[in-house]
Amino acid sequence: MKIPQFKSFVDKQDYSSLEKVFENNYIAEGPYAKKFHDQLLDIIGAKYGCFASNGTLAIYLGLKALGIKPGDEILVQNITFIASANAVEMLGATPIFVDIPSFNDLTIDITKIKLNPNTKALIIAHLFGTSCSNIEEVKSYCDENGIFLIEDSAQALAISNSEKHCGTYGKFGTFSFYADKTITTAEGGFVVTDDEVLYEKMLYLRNQGRLKSGSFVHPEIGYNFRITDLQGALGLSQLSKLEKIKITKKNISELYKKYLGNNVTYLSIRDDFNYIPFRVVVFVNDAEKMLNYMVENGIESRSMFYPLHKQPCYKYLKHSDMNYPNSLECYNKGICLPTWIGITEKEIMYVSDILLKGLKLK
Ligand SMILES: Cc1ncc(COP(=O)(O)O)c(C=O)c1O
């Protein structure tokens, strides 16, 4: 049996949504993008939102609008996708990596933070379709210490508790619509905020330093981070399937739990937030060995994120392994299992069976 690590959930309905845009003969950011924007804000519950070309540029856009500049230091969760760090680096600022509290709890351990006058913001990541475990605590910490809280919610669209949605605790929150995200527009990003001034600033920055396209007068220096109406229409079509995506993905995680039982350790998940697994994550003693064994058996799984402090490209920051024991354990043990709409129970059983055999339990 061959099981891919991921398949995008795009279907005929998505395909026909694109036809409508071509019929409209308006393919740049326009009415469909506006409707997609409105529906996203309804789901997220933020006051303002704007698109960026992708989730990485969404983080960059927010940071740039906040005035982050060379010399500033930004705290970044050490286990996350590299985009947070890269967005900081694009601004000429410095990412400072902070360890996680334990190997299966993917958030910033605030007890490990060392502040200095250059520390301007903290980027928390809500990973794998759940909220980070300590968002309230991180928010209070940022407020008390006068630094901005930024939430990378690329993997956390439609993740909320009875009070708040991920991405709405901090100064701004960002989302990604890359092909493997909860909903996709192939590429695409979104920034939300309740701060009107910050929002206005972002509108200028994302559209060549002007508010309206078509004008050649540019009050500010800006860039082009716009999306297309093809993405807008695709996003709307994807959103119409959100309930199905939620139920199906939750079901996949329950099936893995059913077949793997207590033989593996799971990601720590808050039960007051809903959960739409981006990937089902499990922890075993030797992830590398297990990943090789799975590949030998036709299963394409993924490792955990490589700790940012170990990234060859950030070697110049000279972070030492000594400060990141939990990140290292997380990487050495973590495996992301195939979690995509369309995977069958039989395939989940097969993956689980191979995993258990790999553990020498079968
Ligand atoms: C946690 C996280 N942050 C940021 C990004 C960056 O998003 P994009 O690929 O749209 O730039 C991704 C996804 O790829 C991600 O998973």
The ligand as an SDF file (V2000), in Angstrom:
LIG
                    3D

 16 16  0  0  0  0  0  0  0  0999 V2000
    2.9880   27.5210   11.2130 C   0  0  0  0  0  0  0  0  0  0  0  0
    3.1820   28.1320    9.8660 C   0  0  0  0  0  0  0  0  0  0  0  0
    3.5050   29.4390    9.7910 N   0  0  0  0  0  0  0  0  0  0  0  0
    3.6520   30.0660    8.6280 C   0  0  0  0  0  0  0  0  0  0  0  0
    3.5010   29.3970    7.4380 C   0  0  0  0  0  0  0  0  0  0  0  0
    3.7810   30.1350    6.1940 C   0  0  0  0  0  0  0  0  0  0  0  0
    2.7030   30.1720    5.3400 O   0  0  0  0  0  0  0  0  0  0  0  0
    2.9400   30.2670    3.7550 P   0  0  0  0  0  0  0  0  0  0  0  0
    3.4480   28.9380    3.3110 O   0  0  0  0  0  0  0  0  0  0  0  0
    1.5750   30.5750    3.2440 O   0  0  0  0  0  0  0  0  0  0  0  0
    3.9090   31.3590    3.5230 O   0  0  0  0  0  0  0  0  0  0  0  0
    3.1560   28.0360    7.4630 C   0  0  0  0  0  0  0  0  0  0  0  0
    2.9200   27.2490    6.2700 C   0  0  0  0  0  0  0  0  0  0  0  0
    3.3680   26.9230    5.3540 O   0  0  0  0  0  0  0  0  0  0  0  0
    3.0020   27.3770    8.7090 C   0  0  0  0  0  0  0  0  0  0  0  0
    2.6890   26.1000    8.7780 O   0  0  0  0  0  0  0  0  0  0  0  0
  1  2  1  0
  2  3  1  0
  2 15  2  0
  3  4  2  0
  4  5  1  0
  5  6  1  0
  5 12  2  0
  6  7  1  0
  7  8  1  0
  8  9  2  0
  8 10  1  0
  8 11  1  0
 12 13  1  0
 12 15  1  0
 13 14  2  0
 15 16  1  0
M  END
$$$$
